[in-house]
Amino acid sequence: MKKTNLFAALCVALALTACDKSKTADVTATKSETAPAELKIAYVEVDSIMTQYQFCKDYTQILTKKGQNIESTIQKKGEALQSAVNNFQQKLQQNAYTREQAESIQLNLQKQDADLRALQQRLATEFQSEQEKFNIALRDSIKNYLAKYNKEKKYSIILSKQGENLLYADKSYDITEEIITGLNKAYKPAEVKKEQKDTKK
């Protein structure tokens, strides 16, 4: 779609040139005046931010704890249900129930199984929502810091480098350590500490 828009823009530019060359000259002059005299580019290693930015460390701890709590809860309930199923089957083989009792217990066990599956789905959805909340908060904190940081540095472009998404980048353009230092200095852990307290409840 970008190629189509670019082609359309070129067609419009050619049409304007044919109609009025003086207007084109004015537009060119304006662009020259507003374009930066020097293109300044830098990049930040995203992996380093994830391991060295205190906000990421704190939230990773929260998410890990929540994940462990979810796993423990589901495992305990699953084991209790399996034990109940085994007990039911054993007594059923011993003819310990009337037909009505067996049917009632079986229905109850099926309901417990459905409830467990629903709980597992709900907790998984809540966990995913918490991860998305973290990702949004992380992105916003980085973008807000970079906006302030760049008022002085005046970079034209700041790229994010993760894995091998940049085929080549000279290390002289790497501002990762500077950004991490600034992020950690600006970081206010109050909200994350509150999340940690809520997780422990």
Secondary structure, DSSP 4 states (H G I P E B T S, - for coil): -HHHHHHHHHHHHHHHHHH-HHHHHHHHHHHHHHS-SS--EEEEEHHHHHHH-HHHHHHHHHHHHHHHHHHHHHHHHHHHHHHHHHHHHHHHHTT-S-HHHHHHHHHHHHHHHHHHHHHHHHHHHHHHHHHHHHHHHHHHHHHHHHHHHHHHH--SEEEEE-TTSSS---GGGB-HHHHHHHHHHH--THHHHHHHHHHH-
